[in-house]
Amino acid sequence: MGQRHARRWKGRLLAAAVILVSLLVFYPMVMMAMVSLKTNLELTTAPFGLPREFQWQNYADAFWGMDYPTAFRNSAVLTAISAAGCTLLAAVGAYAIVRVTHGRKLFVFFNAFFLLGLALPQQVAMVPMVLWLQKLGLGGSLLGVCLVYIAANAAYGVFFFSGFVATVPITLEEAAMIDGASPFTAFRRIVFPLLKPPMVTLLIIMILRVWNDFMYPLILLQGKTSRTLPLTIYLFKGDYSTQWNVMFAATTLAILPLMIVYFIFQKQIISGMLSGSVKQ
C-alpha cells in the first residue's frame, strides 16, 4: 500500500508539473492572440483582460499592410532552399570528412576549418559577405541570401552529421563496393537512408532559424518586394507610436504557417526524430 500510494502521488505531481509547463508555454501564445483582437484603447485600459469585441479588422490591416502574399512567398523560398541545401551539403561533407582515406590530411584540415566556423560569430563576416555578394551580382537577391544561410550553417551541419556518419558500420559500404557500387552509390543507397533521423532534426532546426531570422534579411535584402515576414512585422513599429494590436496580428499570421505544417506532418516529424533513438 505504501509503494502504491507513493506512485500515485508521483503521478499526480508529474501531471501537475506537465500542466504547469503547458500553461507557461501556451500563455504567451494566448496573450498574443488576445492582444491581436483588441483595440488600442483596450490595450491600455485592460491589457490582460479578454477583448470586449473581437477586432478582426486588425488581421485585415496586418495582411494588406505587410503585403502578406509577397512576404510569405519570400520566406517560404528562403526557408525551403536554405534548409534543403544546407542539410544535403552538410550530409555529403560530413560523409567525405569521416570516410575518405585518400588525401586524409586535406580532409582533416577541412574538418578543423568547419570546427573553427563554429567558434566565429556570424557578425564578423557581415562586411566581407556583403561585398562578395555584390561582386557576384547577388546583392539584394533571394538566391544570395540562401547561399549566405547555407554557408553560415554549414559548419554546424557538418559537425552535426559527422557523429552520425561515424556510427554507420563501414562494412555495409565495403560490401556494396565489392558488388561494384561506387562510393557515391554506396552513400546514396546505404548511408543516406540511415541518416533520416538527423536529417529531419537538422531540417527542423534550419526551418526555424531561417523562417524566424531578422538580421540577414534586414542587411541583405532591399526593396518591398523582397521583404520576409519577420522584416515586415518590424514595419508596424513607428518612431513615435506603435500599432501593437496590428503588430501582434501580423506576428500571428507569421507563425501560423509553421503551426499548420507541424500539425499536418507531426507524425512524420516525431517518427523521424525518434526513429534513430531505439535500436532495431
HELIX and SHEET records of a PDB file:
HELIX    1   1 GLY A    2  SER A   36  1                                  35    
HELIX    2   2 ASN A   40  THR A   45  1                                   6    
HELIX    3   3 GLN A   57  GLY A   65  1                                   9    
HELIX    4   4 TYR A   68  ARG A   99  1                                  32    
HELIX    5   5 ARG A  104  ALA A  119  1                                  16    
HELIX    6   6 GLN A  122  ALA A  125  5                                   4    
HELIX    7   7 MET A  126  LYS A  135  1                                  10    
HELIX    8   8 LEU A  142  THR A  167  1                                  26    
HELIX    9   9 ILE A  170  ILE A  178  1                                   9    
HELIX   10  10 PRO A  183  ALA A  186  1                                   4    
HELIX   11  11 PHE A  187  VAL A  191  3                                   5    
HELIX   12  12 PHE A  192  LEU A  194  1                                   3    
HELIX   13  13 LYS A  196  ASN A  212  1                                  17    
HELIX   14  14 MET A  215  LEU A  220  1                                   6    
HELIX   15  15 LYS A  224  SER A  226  5                                   3    
HELIX   16  16 LEU A  229  ILE A  233  1                                   5    
HELIX   17  17 TYR A  234  PHE A  236  5                                   3    
HELIX   18  18 TRP A  244  LEU A  274  1                                  31    
END                                                                             
